[in-house]
């Protein structure tokens, strides 16, 4: 079988190659709602944006020894003024069997535009959550390829496709998003078992041709089901991210402190810098997710994210919770309610806090229930689940200073939260008698310092956790974040932002995860073809044949770090972006039988640096073979028409003041705070 592993820096050119290969087998089932839109064209090469992630396996050609390879055009659509106007299309299953699916999402844009959130649904089930890069005057393009075999049960039947990407077009914000979405279906021998049935925890609005996400805290994010009584394993995935006043939740203040800098910057966003996404079954806690701090491409300082976008910005990661210990209850023939909640902290102003039960506006959330069924006519029974989920341990403190004139000058606040929960039951299925359990151990710390009347902020945060299931699935995760951002204004009307950032994501995924861990792309024994650039930037196809002793892997180990510095300057009616971003990404596997502490085998590594929108260094190592690019040289700053209305809003700390008001405080605001 011939496969292609796509190192993601070449995605845009690879799309052209794939389009030529698949043109004879591509079909389209989509709505004609965008026929009046015209595609943007430009004689200037667009900036190629990219997310650094592990390669995704997709075969080339129309067929192989394992069956047909079928590519379907799911969407070819322009998102212009598209709020409450999602794309609606139809997926028709391919005329051949398959057990693997990948999607290819390619976007071009030109002009000026904010970053936008995009959600893809099959019916009422969210299957892909992404965000956009911010376009430039000369245009941008990016491609993301995603493994989708976890939704095989949906792909095998006709589905309504809804893709929601709300966008605004006016005289200032001119960038439309021109999108193409394809799915490739194929077979790989020995692939993992996918769920037999998939149910949404969503608003279920596909019948109205509308997206199905809940918006919290406004909505009641719950749904009720009567389960098949032969279910043997049930896993729920949660998808959640903050928007508006909750986009930068990790820098929010305590609720008692939202008016601390009312005279200088206005009301701050509250409910603390801690968030917990909760899953409840019949009103009882079944599991939690402590969210990874997604930073979209307009976040902190735009110069950080061109062309390297933030970790997971093009594919927002879900978290899975094994609710199999609830099977004796869920299989009793009655209806049961699944609910998603998001909570922050509520404090009393005296360094005491509890879970608030709510947040600011807003969080976009959905869930997906994956059911694995036993023998027909069998019935799962057992004991009611035992729930050991005490309240989390919460510690907070804060310290306020005033300047010589008596105005609030700086606010230091600390947060520490830890939680342990275990849910267990004795369960009998058609496969036998089992003791089922789900446990989580999580720890969170945060230090925030607001200074210079609230204009400057230092954030240092860390989240660690271990989730484990009796199914032998477990995941260890860690994601620290450090951000230092400062605002400078001058009496002549100029304003600026200085920002530095360090963040990382470390995952160790063991056992039968429902969501793809990435390791299945390397559990192969067939000939591969690797697309990579040579030193002249040409795209070459190089064959790779795994050696006879190439191992199979049971665990995936992912580790990536990003660090960068950026400046935003505004003078007169022009604005300027400068930025440097570096990212190191490593993906490895643990051999089958090696155990939890077995030695890892490095499978993919990438080290890349971008300076002022140009890639200055790029090295990839795949299966031990190095592909290096000298980069395209160091670019200059980006120059744009001035459209900034509130630097405070850009920094994510409230609505802020206009540029004219900010300039008046130029002699007051000083540099960034430094914290050891």
N, C-alpha and C positions, 0 to 999 in steps of 0.2 A: 504494500500500500504506500502511496506517495502522499506525504503530508508536507505542510509548510508551517514552520514556526516563524512568526513575524516579530522580530525585534521592533519595538513600537516606534522608533524614530523614523522608520521608513513607511509608516502606515499610509500616508497620502499617496505616494507613488505606487504602493502595493494595491491600492484601490483601483488604479488604472489597469494594472495587470489582471486583477481578479475580474474586473468588468469585462475585459476581453475574453478571458477564459470561460466566463459563465453566461455570456450574452445569449448563447443558443438555448439555455435552459432557464432563463429568467422570465418570471411571469409577474404580473402586478394585479393586486386586488385593492384599490384605494379609491377614496372619494375624490371628486373633481373640484373640491371647494377652492383650490388655489390656482385654477387655470388662468385667472386674471393677473396673477403675479408674474413678473418677468425676472429671469435669473440675472444676478449681478455678474458683470464681466469686467475684466480689467487687464490691461497690458502689463501691469506690474506684478511680479511674483508675490503671492501672499505670504505672510508670516506663518510658518508651520508650528502650531502649538502642540504639546504632547504631555501626557501623563506617563511617568516612569512606572512600569509594572512588569510582572513576569509574562513571557510569551504565551500566546494562546494557539493551540493546535487546530489547523483547518486544512483539509485536503485540497489538492488542486485537481483539475480535470473533471469530466462529467461522470466518471465511474471508476471503480477499482475492484479488486478481487472480492471485497466484502459487500458489494452492492453499488447502487447508484449514489452519486453525489449531486444533490439537488439544491440550487440556490434560488430563493424567492425574493423578489422585490416587495418589501412590505410598505415602504413609504418613500415618496419623492415629493417633498412639500416645502413651501416657504412659510415660515412663521414671521409674519409682519406684525400687524396690530392683532394679536391673537389671544388676548385675555378672554376667557370663557369661550374660546373658539378652537378646541383641540382638533387635531387630525383624527379622522375616523376612517378605518379601512377594514379589510377582511383577510384573514389568513385561511388558506385552503391547504390541508395536509398534502405533502408530496406523494406522488404515485409509487412509493417504494418504502420499504421498512427503514428505520433508523433508530439509533439510541444516543446520538450526540447531536447537539445543535449549538452553533455559534451565531452571533449577530455582529454585523459591521455597521457602525453608526458614523457617518461622515458629514461634517458641517463646514460651510463657508459663510463668511460674513464680511461686510465692509461698511465703514462709517463710524458712528459713535453709538455705544449702547452699554447698558449695565450688564452684569452677569445675570443669567436667568436660570431658574430651576426647571428641569424637565422630568416628567414621569411617564413611563410606558406601561400600558396595561394589556393583558390578554383577558378580555371581558372585564370582570371586576377585580382581577388579581394584578397587583403591581409586580412587574418583573424586572424593571430597570429604572434606577433613579440616577440622574446625571445633572450636570450644570454646564453652562456655556463659558467659553473664554470671552473676554471683552475685545471687540474688534478694534482695528486700527483704520486709519484713512486709506492705507494701501491694501487692506484686507487680510483676513486670517483663514486658516483651514486646519481642521484636526480630524483624526479618525480614532475611534475606540472599538476594539474587538473584545467581545465578552462571551464567556462560556454560559450556556443556557440549558444544559441537559437536565437540571433539576426540575424543569417545568415540562418534561416529556409528556406527561399525562394531558397537558393542555395543548401542546403542539400537535398531538395525534388526532385532534378533532378540530372542526371549523371554529374559528374564534373571531370575535370583533376586536380589532386593534384600535386602541385609543392612545394617542401620544399627546400629552398636554405640555406645552411650552409657552407659557404666557409671556408676551412681549408687547412693547409699546413703541409706536412709531409716531413722531411728530417733527416739528421743524428743527428740534435740537437733537433728539435721539433717532438717528436715521438708519441704524443697522438692523436689517432683517437677518434671519437665520435660515439659510438654504440647506436643507437636510436630505440625506439619502440613508435609508435603513434597509439592509438585506439580511436574510437568514440563510444559513447553509446547513443542510441536513445530511448526515452520513452515519456510518456504522463503524464502531471500533470493537473488536472481539474482547470479551472480558470486562466490559465497562461495568461500573457500579450500578446497583439497583436504584431506580428512581421511585418516587412516591407513586402509589396507585391512584390516589385521589388528592386533589388540591382545592382548598376552600379559602376564600378571602375573609380577612377581618377589615372591612372597608365600608364605605357608604353605599356601595352597590348602585351606581348611577349609570352603568353602561347602557341600560335600556333607554336612557335619555340622551345618549351620545355625549355624555359628560364624564370627566374624571371622577374617581371614586375615593380620593384621599380624604381623611378627616382633617379638620383644622382645630387644634386645641389652643386655648381652653374652651372655645365657643361650642364645639360639637360634643355629642355623646358618642365616644368612639367605641361602640360595642356592637356585637352581633350575636345571634343565637342559632345553634345547630343541634339537630338530633343525629348523633354519630352512628355509622354502621357498627353493629355489635361484634364484628369480627376483626376490629382494628387491633394490631399488635405493637405498633410503634407510632407515636404522634410527636411531631416536632413543629414548633412555631417560630417563624422568623419575624423580626421586628425591623421596620424601616422608619426612621424618624430624623428630622433635622429642623433646626430653628430658623425662622425668618423674621424680618422686621426687627422689633426690639429684642428678639431672641436669637438673632444671627450670631452675635458676639456674646452669648450667654456666659462664657468663661471669664469675661471681664466685668460682669454685672456686679453691682454693690448689694449690700444687705438692704432689705425692704425699709428699715428704719433710717437709711442714709440717702435715699433717692433725692432729697432736697439739699444735700450738703453744699453743692456749688450752684444753687439756684441763681445767685446774682451774677455769676460769671458765665456758666455754660448751660444753665437750665436744668430741667429734671433729668436724672440719670435712670437707666434701666435697672430694675431690681430683682428681688427673689434670689440674691446671692449668685456666686459663680459656680454653683453646683447644680447638676441636673440628673434626674433619675427617670428612665422610661420603664414603666411597670406593665407587666402582663397579669391580668386577673382572670380567674375562672370562677364563675358564680360568686364574684365579690371577694374571693380569697387570692392572696398573692401567690403566683405560680413561678415567677422569675422576674429578673430585672436586667436592664441594659444601661450602663453608664456611658453616655455617647462619646465617640471620638470627636474632637473639636475640628470639624470641617472648616476650612478657610477657602471661600470662593475666590474667583480671580479678581474681584474688586476689593478684597478684604485687606486690611492693615495698610498696604500701599500697593497700588496697581503695578508698579515697576518690579515687584517681586515675582510676578506670575506670567512674564512674557519672555520666552515661549514655554518655560517649564511651569506647569500648573501645580497647585497644591496636592498633597497626598490625598488620593481617593476623590479628587474633585470631579473627575469624569465618570466615576462609578462609586457612588456612596455605599459604603459597606453595610450589610445587614448583620444582625446578631441572632443566633438561633438559641432557642430554649427547648429542651426536651421535656415534654409534658406527659411522657409515657407513664409515670407514677399515678397519673390521674385516670388511667384507662378503666379501672373497675367502676369509677363514677361515670365517665363519659360514655361507656358502653351499656348503661343500664336501660336504654330505650327512651329516656326522658330528654328534654331539651336543656341545653346548657349554654351559658353566656360567656363569651370571650370579650374582654375589654382592655383597651390601652389607655394608660394615663401618663402624664408627664408632670413631674413635681420639682420644685426648687426648695428653698428653705425660707421659713418665716421666722424673724427674730423679734425679741422683745425690747431691743435697744439697750440691753444690759448683758450682752455676750451670752445669751441663751437662745437656742434655735431648735425648731422642729421641722419636719417635712411640711411644706405649705399646702400640698394637694393641688397646686395650680402654678402657673407661670404667667409671664407677660404674653403678649400676642406677637407671634404665634408659632406653633409647632405643626408641621405637616407629617402625619403618621398613617401608616397602614400595617397590617400584619398578614401573614400567609400561614395556613395550617397544612402541613404535609402528613398524609395518612398512609401508612403501610399496612396492608390487610393480610389476614391469615386465610385459612381455608374457608371456602363457601359454607354457609350454614353453621359455622362454628360460633361460639359466643365467649367473649372475654369476660372473666369474672375476677373477684378478689376482694381484698380489704380496701376500705376507704383510705385515701392518702393521709399520711401523717405529715403535718406541716410544722417545721421548726424554723420560724422566720421572725426573730425578735426585731424590735425597732433598731434602726442603725444608730451607731455611736456618732454623735455630732459635737464638734468643738469649734467655737468661733471666738475671735477677738478682733478689736479694732482700736485705732489710735488716731485722733484728730489734732492737727496743729493749726494755729492762726498766725497771720503775718503781723507786722508792726501796726497796721491800720485796723486790726481786729477782724479782718475777713478770714474765712476758712481758706487755708493754703494747701494742706496735704492731708490725705486720708490713707492710712495703712490698715488693711484688713486681711485676716487669715482664716482659713477654713480647713477642717480635717473631718473626713467622714469615712467610716468603715462599716461593712455589712457582711453578715454570714447568713445563709439560708440553706436548708436541706429539706427536700420533699421525698417521701419514700412510700412504697406500698408493696404488698405481696400480691402477685398477679398470675392468673392462670389463663394461657392462650392455647390456640390449637397446636403451638410448638412446644408447650410444656409449662412448668411452674417456675416463676422467676421472682426474685426480689429486685424491684426497680427503684432507682433513685436518681435525683438531680440535685446537685449542690453548687453553690457559688460562694466565693470569698473575694471581696472587693475592698480596695483601699484608695482614698483620694486625698490629696493635699493641694492647697492653693495659697499663694501669697500675691496680693495685689497692692500697688502703691499708686494712688492718684496724687499728682503734685501740680504746682503752678496754677492753683485755682481750678484744678480738674482738667486741664488741657493735656497734660502728659500722663502716661500710664505705663507701669511696669507690671507684667503678669508672669508668674512662674507657677506652673500647674503640673501635677502628675497623677495619672490613673493607672492602677495595676489590678489584675484580677486573674482568677482561675475558675473556669466552669468545667464541671465533669458530670458524665452520665454513666449509668450502669451499662449502657450499650457499648462501652469502651471509648466513646467519643470524649475528648476533652480539648480545651483550648486555654493557653496561657497568653495574656496580653499585657502590653505596657505602652502608654503613649504620653510622654512628657511634652510640655510646650513652654517656651519662654519667648515673650514678646516685649519689646521696649519701643514705644512710639511717643514722639514729641511733636508739638506744634510750635511754629515760629511765625510771628507777624511783625511787619515793619510799618513805621508811620507813613511811608509813601504808598501803602496799599498792597504790598507784596505779602504773600503767605506761603508757608511751606510745611511739609511733613518729613520727618526723619524717622525711619523704622529699622529695627534689626529683629531677626527671628531665628529661633532654633526649635526644631520639633522632630520627633521620631515616632515610628510605629514598629513594634516588635510583636510577632505572632508565632506561636508554636501550636499547630493544629494536629491532633492525634486522632486516628480512628475514623469511623464512618460519619463524617459530616454530611449534612444534607446540602448545604451550600458548597459550591466548588471551592476547594482549597488551593487550586492551581497545580497540585501534584499529579492529577490524572493526565495532564498534558505530557508528562515524562514517563508514565508507566506504559511504554510501548516498545515493541521489538522490531518494527518495520523500518524501511529506509525513509529518511527524512530529507526534506529540502529546506535549506536555510537561506532566506533572503537577507542580504546585508550589503552595505555600501563599501566600496574600496576607497583608497586614499583620494581618488579623483571625484568622489561623490557619485560614481555610477552604481546602479542597482544590479547586483549579481545574484544568481541562484547557485548555491553550493550544496552538493549532496552530503548527507551525513548518515552513516550506517552505524547504529549502536553495536558495540562489541558483544560477543556471545555472552560475556559475563556481566553485561550491563544490568544492574540490580533493579528490582521492583521496590517501590517506596510505600511506606505506611503512614508517614507523617510529613507535614510541610512546615518549613521554618522560613519565615519572612522577616527581614530586618531592613528598614530604610530610615535615612536621616536627611532632613533638609535644613539648610541654613542660608541666610541671605541678608542683604542690606539694601535699602531703597530710599530714594528721595523723591518728593513731589514738590515742584516749585510753580508758583503762579505769579505772573507779573503782567500788568496791563490786561490785555484780553487774550493772553496766551498762557498755556500751561506746559510743563516739562516733566517727564518721568525718567528717572535713572534707576538702575537696579542690577544687582548681582545675586544670583542664586546658584547654589551647589547642592547636588543630591547624590547620595550613594545608596544603591539598592542591591540587596543580596537575597537570593532565593535558593534554598537547599532542601534536600530530602533526607529522611532517615529510612534505612533499608528495612524491609519486612523482616521481622524476627530479631531486630537489633534492640528492641525495648525502648522505653521512654528516654533513657539516657544514652542511646546508641550514637555513634559518631555520625555526623552529618556529611552528606555529599553535595558539594556546591554544584548547582545546575545552571544558574544564571547570575550574572553580576553586571551592573552598569554604574559608571561614575561619569557624571555630566555636569558641566558648568555653563551658565549663560550670563553674558554681560551686556546690558543695554539692548536687549531683544535678540542678540546673536549668540549662537552656541560657540563657545571658545574652546571647549574641550569635551570629548565624548569617547568613552571606551566601553565596549561591551564584551563580556566573556560568556559564551554559550557552549555547554558541554566541554569546557576546557579550551575552546578555540576563541581567540581574541579578534574582535573587529574594532578597529580604531578609526576615528575620524579626527583630522586636525582642527575641525571647526571651520567656521566661515568668517573668522575675524571678529574683532570687537566693533559693535555698532555704536552709533551715536545716540543721544537722548531722543525720546519721542516728543514731538512738538504738536500740540493740538489747540484748537480753539477753546477759549476759556468758558467752561460751563459749571464751575464749582459754585454751589450755593451754600454749602455748610461743610467745612472740614471736619467738624465734630461728627457729622453723620458719616463721613468717609471712615473715620476712625472707629465708628460703631459704638459711640457712647452717648447716644441721645440725639435729638433733632438739631441742637446746636444753634449757632447764629450765622447770619449772612456774612459774606466776605467783607462787606463794608464795616459791619460791626466788629468783626475779628481784627481788622486792621487798626481799630482804635485802641486795642489792648496790646499793641506791639511792644511797648516799652515795659510791659509787666511780665509777659510770658518768657520763661527762661528755658534752658536746655533740658534734656531728658534726665530723669532721676537715675542714679546708679545704686544698685543693691547688691551686696556681696552674697 
